[in-house]
Amino acid sequence: MEPFPHYYTVTGDADEAEVVMLRSAGVPDLPTTPPREFGGSGSEWSPEALLVAAVADCYILTFKALAKASKLEWRTLSCETRGTLERIEKITRFTTFDLDVQLQIAEGANESMAERLMAKAKEVCLITNSLTAQCTLTARLVE
């Protein structure tokens, strides 16, 4: 890992059309539009969905790093994340992110370690630690 601080740059470009094109060096461009809830077409990723996706993605990547460091053998991991957007005191913001995580571990793998790592991934996820919204975790092992 490189020493801190890290910098990430994204450029958004738009014209009179609904689509905003997000660009960052080394990755494909990403078109976005407002979600249907804000009158958009809902045909592309929206800023709201991208934020919720960032929570799910960061949780998974954090878990993977922790599992690798702990030598936990696992098979599959699913993280369904629901962000709740509300308007409170004239401010629209995400108030909660609910993560529903299902982990399948290898036969004979340490179940208590797997459960600890699922909880730890939520605690140390840099995205959720950067947000003011409450983040809850429901985690379970599946076969």
N, C-alpha and C positions, 0 to 999 in steps of 0.2 A: 504494500500500500504506500502511496505517496504521502509525504508529510502535509499537514494542514497549514493554511487553509486551502480548500479546493474551490475552484470556480467553475460554474456551468453557465453557458450563454445560449439563449434561444432567441431567435428573431421572429417576430410575427409580421406578416405582410398581408395587406388587404386592399381591395378596391371597393367599388360600390356593390359588388355581389356579396352574398351572405357568407361565403367561405373565407376563413382566415387560414393562411398557409404558415405553419410553424416550421422553422428551419434551425438545424444545429449541425455543426461540423461532424461528418462521419456517419450520419444516420439518415435514413430516408425522410423526406419531407412529410409532414403530417397535416392533412386538412382538418379543420375544425369548423363547427357551426354552433349556433345556440341550440340548446336542447328544445324539444317540443314544448316543455313547460314554460319557456320564455319566448314562444312564438317562432322558433326555428324549425327547420325541416326535420331535425333529428337524424339526418342521413349520414352524419360524420360524428367523430368524437367531439365532445363538448368540453369546455374547461371544467365543468362540474364532474363529468364522468372521468376525465383525466386525473383529477385530484383523488377521487375514490380509487381509481386504478393504481395510482401511486402508493396508496396505503396498502392495498393488497399485494402489489409487487414487492414493496419494501419488506413487508412481513415475510413473504416467501423467501426472498433473497437473504434476509437476516437469519431465518431458520436454517436455510441450507448452509450458511457459513458456520453457525453454531453446531449443527449436526456433524459437519465435516471435522471441525476442531475437536468434537467430543467422540468422534468415531462411532456415531449412532448409525446403524444400518436401517434405512427406510426405503419404502417403495414409491409411494405417491403422497402428494400433499395438495389439498384444495383449500383455497381461502376465498370464500364468498364474502364480499364486503359491501355493506349498505351504509351510505352516508345520508344523514338527515339534514336537509336544508330548511331553515326556518327564518322567519322575519320576527325579530325580537327588538322592541324599542326602536323601531324604524331602521334597524340594521339587518340586512340579509346575510346570513352566515351559516356554515355547517356547525351544528351543535353536537352531533354524535357520529361516530363511525363504529359500526358493529361488525366485528369479524367473526365469521362462522368457519372454523377450521376443522378439517378432517385429515388425519394422518394415518397412513398405513405403514407399519413398520415391518421389518423383516422378521421371519419366524425366529424366535429365541432372542430377539433384541430386548433391551432393557426398557420396559414400559414406563417405569417411574422416571427414568432419564428423559424419555421422549416427552412425557407430560411437562417436566421441568423446562425442557428446551422450547416447547410451544409457548409457555408462559414467558420465558426469558426473551424470546423473539419479539413479543409485544412490548416488553419493557424497554428494549434497547433499539427498536426501530427508529431510525433517524427521521423518517417522515412524520410519524405520529408524535415524536418528541418535539417537532417543529410546529405543531398545530395547537390551537387553543381548545378545540373540540374534545369532548370526552371520548375515549376509545375503550370499548368493551370487547372481551374475548370469550367466545364459547369454543372450547377445544375438546375434541374427542378422538380417540383411536378407533379405527375401523378395520374390519377384516377384508 
